[in-house]
Amino acid sequence: MGSLQPNNAVAVAVAAAVVLAALATGGSCWTDDRLKAVPPGPNITADYDGKWLAAKATWYGSPVGAGPDDDNNGGTCGFTGVNLPPYSGMAACGNSPIYKDGKGCGSCYEIRCTSPQECSDEPVVYAPGKNIVFHVEHGSDPSHLALLAKFVAGDGDIVQMDLKQGASLKWEPMNHSVGAIWRIETAPHKPLKGPFSIRLTSESGQEVVAADVIPEDWKPDTTYQSNVQF
C-alpha cells in the first residue's frame, strides 16, 4: 500500500481513500473499459501472475470525512468505524473484481499509486495486531443468526463460514448473506443452542477455528473476541 504526503485537508481524504480501497471495499460504483476483461473470481492477483492491474477507487462524502457518506462509513461490506483504531483510515469504493459479490470484503491488496501527486510510493505495512472478532448482527435470534468477522489477517477474504452448536460434533455451513455477513437459519422449533464454535475458510484454503467463541447467552448487536487468527 502507498503512503501519503498530503498538502491540504482535501488531499488527505482523496489520497487516503485510494490507499484503503481494498481494506473496506463497498461494492461496485463505476465501470472502466480497462477492467472489463478482468472478471470477478478467486484471487485475481494470482491469476495474473503478480502483474499490476489498472484500477480505480471512488471517493464520496465529505472531503475531510472518513467516507462512505454515512454515519457508519462501512459501505456494503458492513464494516463500521473504519476511521477508528485499529484501522484509523478512510474507505473508498472498489469495483466488481475487488468486491466479488461481497466475498472480497476484507481482502488485502498491494496498491501502487500513480496519481494524484499527494500519494507517494513509500510502502506502508498494515498490521492491526488483533485476533479475529465476531459481531452478532442486529435482528439475530435463536432461529436466525447473522455474523460479521472482523480483523481477519492472511488473505483477509472469507469464502466459507461454518458453525458448530454447543454439544454437537457436526459443522453446519452458513450462507453468505451480504457483504462480509454470513447467516444460518433453523426452524423455530429447533432453535440454535450455544455456545457456538466458528470455522473460517480463506480463499487460499486455510482454516481457523474459534472454539466456543460465542457464549450460550449471546445477544445481538454484540461483539465477541476470539483468541485465534490466520
C-alpha positions in Angstrom: 0.0 0.0 0.0 1.1 3.5 -0.6 1.6 6.2 2.0 0.5 9.8 2.0 2.3 13.1 1.7 -0.7 15.5 1.8 -0.6 19.2 1.1 -4.0 20.0 2.4 -7.1 18.6 4.0 -8.8 17.7 0.7 -5.7 15.8 -0.4 -5.7 13.7 2.8 -9.2 12.5 2.0 -8.7 11.7 -1.6 -5.3 10.0 -1.3 -6.2 8.0 1.8 -9.3 6.7 0.0 -7.1 5.1 -2.7 -4.8 3.5 -0.1 -7.7 2.0 1.9 -9.8 1.0 -1.1 -9.2 -2.8 -0.6 -9.4 -2.6 3.2 -13.1 -1.6 3.3 -14.4 -2.1 -0.2 -18.1 -1.1 -0.6 -19.2 -2.6 -3.8 -19.1 -1.7 -7.5 -19.6 2.1 -8.0 -18.2 2.6 -11.5 -17.1 1.0 -14.7 -13.8 1.2 -16.5 -13.1 -0.2 -20.0 -9.6 -1.3 -19.0 -11.0 -3.6 -16.3 -13.9 -5.2 -18.2 -11.7 -8.0 -19.2 -10.9 -8.8 -15.6 -13.8 -10.9 -14.4 -14.8 -11.3 -10.7 -13.3 -14.5 -9.4 -10.9 -16.1 -6.9 -7.6 -14.5 -6.3 -7.3 -12.3 -9.4 -3.8 -11.2 -8.5 -2.6 -14.9 -8.5 -4.4 -15.5 -11.8 -2.5 -12.6 -13.4 1.0 -13.8 -12.2 1.5 -10.9 -9.9 1.2 -8.3 -12.7 0.0 -4.9 -11.9 -3.6 -4.3 -13.0 -5.2 -0.9 -13.8 -7.6 0.0 -11.0 -9.6 2.8 -9.5 -11.3 3.6 -6.3 -14.2 6.0 -6.0 -14.3 8.5 -3.1 -17.5 10.1 -2.0 -18.7 12.0 1.1 -17.1 14.9 2.9 -13.7 15.9 1.6 -12.4 15.8 5.2 -14.6 12.8 6.3 -13.9 9.1 6.5 -16.3 8.1 3.7 -18.6 6.5 2.5 -21.0 9.3 3.2 -22.9 7.7 6.1 -22.6 7.5 9.9 -21.0 4.1 9.9 -18.7 4.6 6.9 -18.6 0.9 6.4 -20.1 0.6 2.9 -21.7 -2.5 1.6 -19.3 -4.8 3.4 -20.8 -4.0 6.7 -17.5 -3.0 8.4 -18.2 0.1 10.7 -15.9 2.6 12.3 -13.0 2.1 9.9 -12.0 5.6 10.8 -11.3 4.4 14.4 -8.4 2.3 15.7 -7.1 -0.2 14.7 -7.9 0.9 11.1 -7.7 4.7 11.7 -8.3 5.0 8.0 -10.7 6.1 5.3 -12.8 4.0 3.0 -13.4 4.1 -0.8 -15.5 2.0 -3.1 -13.8 -0.8 -5.1 -15.0 -2.3 -8.4 -16.5 -5.7 -9.1 -13.3 -7.7 -9.4 -12.4 -6.4 -5.9 -15.8 -6.7 -4.3 -16.7 -10.2 -5.7 -20.3 -10.0 -4.7 -19.2 -9.4 -1.1 -16.7 -12.3 -0.8 -13.9 -9.9 -1.4 -14.7 -7.9 1.7 -11.7 -7.8 4.0 -9.3 -8.8 1.2 -5.8 -7.2 1.2 -4.2 -5.8 -1.9 -0.9 -4.1 -2.7 -1.7 -0.7 -4.2 0.7 1.4 -6.3 -0.4 5.0 -6.6 0.3 6.7 -9.8 -1.9 9.7 -9.2 -2.7 12.1 -7.6 0.6 13.6 -6.7 -0.3 13.6 -3.0 0.0 9.8 -3.0 3.7 8.7 -2.6 5.4 5.5 -3.4 6.6 4.9 0.2 5.4 1.4 1.3 3.2 1.0 4.4 2.6 -2.3 6.1 -0.8 -2.7 7.6 -0.8 -4.9 10.7 -3.5 -4.3 13.3 -2.1 -7.0 15.6 -5.5 -8.2 16.7 -7.3 -11.5 16.9 -10.5 -12.1 14.9 -13.7 -10.8 16.5 -17.3 -11.8 15.6 -20.2 -9.3 15.7 -23.7 -10.8 16.1 -25.8 -8.7 13.8 -28.9 -6.8 14.7 -32.1 -8.9 14.4 -30.4 -12.2 15.2 -32.4 -14.6 17.3 -32.3 -18.4 18.2 -33.6 -19.3 14.8 -31.6 -16.8 12.7 -28.0 -15.9 13.4 -26.0 -13.5 11.3 -22.3 -12.9 11.9 -19.6 -10.5 10.8 -16.0 -11.4 11.2 -13.5 -8.5 11.6 -9.7 -8.1 11.8 -9.1 -11.2 9.7 -5.4 -11.5 8.7 -3.9 -13.5 5.9 -5.9 -13.4 2.7 -8.5 -11.4 4.5 -11.3 -12.7 2.4 -13.6 -15.5 3.8 -15.1 -17.9 1.3 -16.8 -20.1 3.9 -18.0 -19.8 7.5 -19.3 -22.9 9.4 -20.9 -23.1 12.8 -20.9 -25.9 15.4 -23.5 -25.8 18.2 -22.9 -26.5 21.9 -22.7 -30.2 22.4 -22.8 -31.1 18.7 -19.9 -32.7 16.8 -21.3 -31.5 13.4 -20.2 -28.5 11.5 -23.1 -26.7 9.8 -22.4 -24.5 6.7 -23.5 -20.9 7.0 -24.8 -19.0 4.0 -23.2 -15.8 2.6 -25.7 -13.0 3.2 -24.4 -9.6 2.0 -21.0 -8.0 2.2 -19.0 -9.7 4.9 -22.0 -11.1 6.7 -22.8 -14.8 7.0 -26.0 -16.3 8.3 -27.6 -19.6 9.4 -31.3 -20.2 9.9 -33.3 -23.0 11.5 -36.9 -23.9 12.1 -38.5 -22.1 15.1 -39.0 -25.4 16.9 -35.3 -26.2 16.5 -33.5 -23.1 17.9 -29.8 -22.8 17.7 -28.1 -23.7 21.0 -24.8 -22.1 22.1 -22.0 -21.8 22.8 -21.1 -21.6 19.1 -17.7 -22.5 17.6 -17.0 -20.8 14.3 -14.8 -22.2 11.5 -13.5 -19.8 8.8 -12.0 -20.8 5.5 -10.0 -18.3 3.5 -9.7 -18.1 -0.3 -6.3 -19.9 -0.2 -7.9 -22.8 1.7 -6.6 -22.0 5.1 -8.9 -22.8 8.1 -9.1 -21.4 11.6 -11.5 -22.5 14.3 -12.7 -20.2 17.1 -13.9 -22.7 19.7 -16.9 -21.6 21.8 -16.3 -18.0 20.7 -20.0 -17.1 21.1 -21.4 -17.9 24.5 -24.7 -19.6 25.3 -26.3 -16.4 26.5 -25.2 -14.4 23.4 -27.0 -11.2 22.4 -27.5 -9.4 19.1 -25.6 -6.2 18.4 -22.7 -7.6 20.5 -19.0 -8.3 19.5 -17.2 -11.4 20.8 -13.5 -11.7 21.0 -11.7 -14.8 19.8 -8.2 -16.0 20.6 -7.4 -17.1 17.1 -6.0 -15.6 13.9 -4.8 -16.8 10.5 
